[in-house]
Amino acid sequence: MEELKNELKKYIIEELNLEDITPEEIENDAPLFVEGLGLDSIDALELVVILEEYYGVIIKDETLGKEVLYSIDAMAAHIEKVRSEQKN
């Protein structure tokens, strides 16, 4: 799970062009929006694309999106949940 979280951080930094931040500076449980990384709605769309492109995870509605995109922990947990459902 830690490997997945680090991978997510690297994709976020790369895809959102967050050049002034390192993966180590992103806390797993910190909010990604507003007071956390300070991401905005455009960044949210990019995160949805990252989940879809790299993990095959589709966010179908805004409510789920807010929950899943809250933090690195939330994103990783959702990816793991989807992966386990796909195995069954």
C-alpha positions, 0 to 999 in steps of 0.5 A, a space after each residue: 500500500 505504501 508503494 501505491 501511495 508513493 506512486 500516486 504522489 509521483 503521478 500527481 506531481 508529474 501530471 499537475 506540474 507541481 515542480 516545487 514539491 517532493 513526494 515526501 512533502 505530501 502527507 498521506 492523510 492531508 487534504 489535497 484541496 484547499 488547505 492541503 496541496 491547494 488543488 482546485 477543480 481543474 486539478 480534480 479533473 486531472 486526478 480523475 484522469 490519473 486514476 482512470 489512465 494508470 489504475 483503470 478506476 472510474 469516478 462516476 459521480 461528484 459525491 464519490 469523487 469528493 470522497 476518493 480525491 480527499 487524500 492520498 490515503 483515500 485514493 489508495 484505499 479506493 484503488 485497492 477496493 476496486 482491484 479486490 472487486 475486480 478479482 472476484 
